[in-house]
Amino acid sequence: MNKPRKDRPEEDFIKQSSLYQEFLAEREEILKYKWLESEKVGYDIGFERALLDWIRKYRDTWRENRRASAQRAERKEQNRKLKSNCAVRLGTGRFPLTQRRRFHPPENKKATLSFQQT
């Protein structure tokens, strides 16, 4: 009888690594390409042919798009964190207890907001 094997921490680390995630995403794209091309020709073209074709035709563009998408997601997350950490949440009326808001009358139709430490 085989005992159920406990996952080792290094296996979890590998599975969560960005390099491994990139490998899995690329492999998934190659498998999609293999399926589409096999459907076109009517028979299985095989993984090796699909791999070589996909690398030659699509890999560079796919990587550029993936990196750009990751950068956009990272900037979006940073902006979200900045907004959530901001002292003023417009519309919610929440301000830190150590600060008092003081609105200045708009001179050129732009409202300004300053803070005074109390």
C-alpha positions in Angstrom: 0.0 0.0 0.0 1.2 3.5 -0.8 0.9 6.1 1.9 -0.5 9.4 0.9 2.5 11.7 0.2 2.5 15.0 2.0 3.3 17.9 -0.3 6.8 19.2 0.4 7.2 23.0 0.9 9.7 23.2 -2.0 7.1 21.7 -4.4 4.7 24.5 -3.3 7.4 27.1 -3.8 8.0 25.8 -7.3 4.4 25.7 -8.2 4.0 29.3 -7.1 7.1 30.6 -8.8 6.6 33.1 -11.6 8.9 31.1 -13.9 6.7 28.0 -13.5 3.5 30.0 -14.0 5.0 31.4 -17.2 5.9 27.9 -18.4 2.3 26.7 -17.7 0.8 29.6 -19.5 3.0 29.1 -22.6 2.3 25.4 -22.6 -1.4 26.1 -22.6 -1.1 28.4 -25.6 0.9 25.8 -27.5 -1.8 23.2 -26.7 -4.5 25.6 -28.0 -2.4 26.2 -31.1 -1.9 22.4 -31.6 -5.7 21.8 -31.3 -6.6 24.6 -33.8 -4.0 23.6 -36.4 -4.9 19.9 -36.0 -8.6 20.8 -36.6 -7.6 22.8 -39.8 -5.7 20.0 -41.4 -7.9 17.2 -40.1 -5.3 15.2 -38.2 -3.1 15.5 -35.1 -0.1 17.5 -36.0 1.8 16.5 -32.8 3.1 18.6 -29.9 6.6 19.0 -31.3 5.4 20.5 -34.6 2.9 22.7 -32.8 5.7 23.8 -30.4 8.1 24.7 -33.1 5.5 26.5 -35.3 4.1 28.4 -32.3 7.5 29.6 -31.2 8.5 30.7 -34.7 5.2 32.5 -35.4 3.7 33.7 -32.1 6.0 33.5 -29.1 7.6 36.9 -29.2 4.2 38.7 -29.7 2.6 36.6 -27.0 5.3 37.4 -24.5 5.2 41.1 -25.2 1.4 41.1 -24.8 1.6 39.1 -21.6 4.3 41.4 -20.1 2.3 44.5 -21.0 -0.8 43.0 -19.5 1.1 42.1 -16.3 2.4 45.7 -16.1 -1.1 47.2 -16.6 -2.4 44.9 -13.8 0.5 45.9 -11.5 -0.1 49.6 -12.1 -3.8 49.1 -11.5 -3.1 47.4 -8.2 -0.7 50.1 -7.2 -3.3 52.7 -7.9 -5.9 50.8 -6.0 -3.6 50.6 -3.0 -2.8 54.3 -3.2 -6.4 55.2 -3.3 -7.2 53.0 -0.4 -4.4 54.4 1.6 -5.3 57.9 0.8 -6.3 60.1 3.7 -9.3 61.5 1.9 -11.8 59.2 0.4 -14.0 61.4 -1.7 -17.6 60.7 -1.1 -17.1 58.7 2.1 -16.2 61.6 4.4 -13.5 59.5 6.2 -10.5 61.5 7.3 -7.7 60.6 9.7 -8.3 61.8 13.3 -5.1 63.8 13.3 -6.0 65.9 10.2 -8.7 68.4 9.7 -9.9 69.2 6.2 -10.0 72.8 5.0 -11.5 73.7 1.7 -10.3 76.8 -0.1 -12.7 78.7 -2.3 -12.1 77.9 -5.9 -10.4 80.7 -7.7 -10.0 79.2 -11.1 -12.8 76.6 -10.9 -10.5 74.0 -9.4 -11.3 73.1 -5.8 -8.2 72.7 -3.6 -8.0 70.8 -0.4 -5.3 71.2 2.2 -4.7 69.6 5.5 -3.6 71.0 8.8 -2.1 68.8 11.4 -3.9 69.0 14.8 
